[in-house]
């Protein structure tokens, strides 16, 4: 995974956690759900990047 991609995914996950926390604090279920969705999206991207890295490593060996 490229460093830039990794940083973007971490930032996106943090953004999702913030949205979820604000949604919880303001009793806004929509914002809370949006935060969870953002986190899930980040997790999926991170998993895809890890798979790409594993495939590249497998080709090298």
Secondary structure, DSSP 8 states (H G I E B T S, - for coil): --HHHHHHHHHHHHHHHHHHHHHHHTT-HHHHHHHHHHHHHHHHHHHHHHHHHHHHHHHH-
